[in-house]
Amino acid sequence: VQLQACGGGLVQAGGSLRLSCAGSGRTLNNYGLGWFRHAPGKEREFVAAIRWSGGSTYYADSVKGRFTISRDNAKNAVYLQMNSLKPEDTAVYSCAAIRDHYVHGSYFRALAYEYWGQGTQVTVSS
């Protein structure tokens, strides 16, 4: 599976961006999808994830109420709507796929994800 993320850019604090990630090479049926971010000098951080059915979503505390993850299985795609952006949201955002049968806790761990896409840079100016 190849994952391609896009939609990053430069935005002022308080603004919004919508990231997209499309899968190719095989269907993402029975895969959960997640977003992680990596800022300079910091460890990679879980942002949000969604199960294959879309019925369950998970968020990092730092983005709850501001970010919304969604997916379109017909398009083999996952999205991350980011509102009320803050300078501390600045990072490279990457999408990843995890086998859907994994337990809830696994969705928060990068090592549980099987496929990764290249990242897209998000920069939030103050």
C-alpha positions as CSV (number, residue, x, y, z in Angstrom):
1,V,0.0,0.0,0.0
2,Q,1.3,3.5,-0.9
3,L,-0.1,6.4,1.1
4,Q,0.2,9.9,-0.2
5,A,-0.5,12.9,2.1
6,C,-1.2,16.4,1.0
7,G,-2.9,19.6,2.0
8,G,-0.2,21.1,4.3
9,G,0.9,24.7,4.1
10,L,1.5,27.9,6.0
11,V,-1.4,29.3,8.0
12,Q,-1.8,31.9,10.7
13,A,-2.7,31.0,14.2
14,G,-6.5,30.4,14.5
15,G,-6.7,29.3,10.9
16,S,-7.7,26.0,9.4
17,L,-6.2,23.4,7.1
18,R,-7.5,20.1,5.7
19,L,-5.1,17.3,5.2
20,S,-5.9,14.4,2.8
21,C,-4.2,11.0,2.5
22,A,-5.0,8.7,-0.4
23,G,-4.1,5.0,-0.6
24,S,-3.1,3.1,-3.7
25,G,-1.8,-0.3,-4.6
26,R,-4.5,-2.1,-2.7
27,T,-7.7,-1.4,-0.8
28,L,-7.6,-0.1,2.7
29,N,-10.6,-2.2,3.7
30,N,-10.0,-3.7,7.2
31,Y,-7.3,-1.1,8.0
32,G,-7.6,1.7,10.5
33,L,-6.0,5.0,9.5
34,G,-4.1,7.4,11.6
35,W,-2.3,10.7,11.6
36,F,1.0,11.3,13.3
37,R,3.1,14.5,13.5
38,H,6.8,15.1,14.0
39,A,8.2,18.5,15.0
40,P,11.9,19.4,15.0
41,G,13.5,18.3,18.2
42,K,10.5,16.4,19.4
43,E,9.4,12.7,19.2
44,R,6.8,11.6,16.7
45,E,3.4,12.2,18.2
46,F,0.0,10.5,17.7
47,V,-2.6,13.0,16.5
48,A,-5.8,11.1,15.5
49,A,-7.0,7.8,14.2
50,I,-10.2,6.2,12.8
51,R,-11.3,2.6,12.5
52,W,-12.2,1.1,9.1
53,S,-15.9,1.4,9.8
54,G,-15.5,5.0,10.8
55,G,-17.5,4.2,13.9
56,S,-14.6,4.9,16.3
57,T,-12.2,7.8,16.3
58,Y,-9.3,8.6,18.7
59,Y,-7.6,11.9,19.3
60,A,-4.6,13.1,21.2
61,D,-5.7,15.4,24.1
62,S,-3.8,18.3,22.5
63,V,-6.1,18.3,19.4
64,K,-9.4,17.3,20.9
65,G,-12.2,19.7,19.9
66,R,-10.0,21.3,17.2
67,F,-9.2,18.4,14.8
68,T,-11.6,16.0,13.2
69,I,-10.6,12.8,11.4
70,S,-12.8,11.2,8.8
71,R,-12.5,8.7,5.9
72,D,-14.0,7.8,2.6
73,N,-13.6,4.1,2.0
74,A,-14.9,4.4,-1.5
75,K,-12.0,6.7,-2.3
76,N,-9.5,4.9,-0.1
77,A,-8.8,8.1,1.7
78,V,-8.6,9.7,5.1
79,Y,-8.8,13.3,6.0
80,L,-7.8,15.5,8.9
81,Q,-9.7,18.8,9.4
82,M,-7.6,21.1,11.6
83,N,-9.3,24.1,13.0
84,S,-8.1,26.8,15.5
85,L,-4.5,26.0,14.7
86,K,-1.8,26.9,17.1
87,P,2.0,27.5,16.5
88,E,2.6,24.3,18.5
89,D,0.8,22.4,15.8
90,T,3.7,23.1,13.4
91,A,5.1,19.7,12.3
92,V,5.3,17.3,9.4
93,Y,2.1,15.3,9.4
94,S,2.1,11.7,8.1
95,C,-0.7,9.2,7.6
96,A,-0.4,5.6,8.4
97,A,-2.5,2.3,8.2
98,I,-3.0,-0.2,11.0
99,R,-4.8,-3.5,10.8
100,D,-8.3,-2.8,12.0
101,H,-8.6,-5.7,14.5
102,Y,-5.9,-4.2,16.7
103,V,-7.2,-3.2,20.1
104,H,-8.0,0.4,21.0
105,G,-4.7,1.1,22.7
106,S,-2.6,0.1,19.6
107,Y,-4.0,2.9,17.6
108,F,-2.0,5.4,19.7
109,R,1.3,3.6,19.0
110,A,3.3,4.3,15.9
111,L,5.0,0.9,16.0
112,A,1.6,-0.8,15.5
113,Y,1.1,0.8,12.0
114,E,2.0,-1.2,9.0
115,Y,2.1,1.3,6.2
116,W,3.3,4.9,6.2
117,G,3.0,7.7,3.8
118,Q,5.4,10.6,3.3
119,G,4.6,13.6,5.3
120,T,3.2,17.0,4.5
121,Q,4.5,20.1,6.3
122,V,2.1,22.2,8.4
123,T,3.4,25.6,9.6
124,V,1.4,27.8,11.9
125,S,2.6,31.3,12.4
126,S,1.9,33.3,15.5
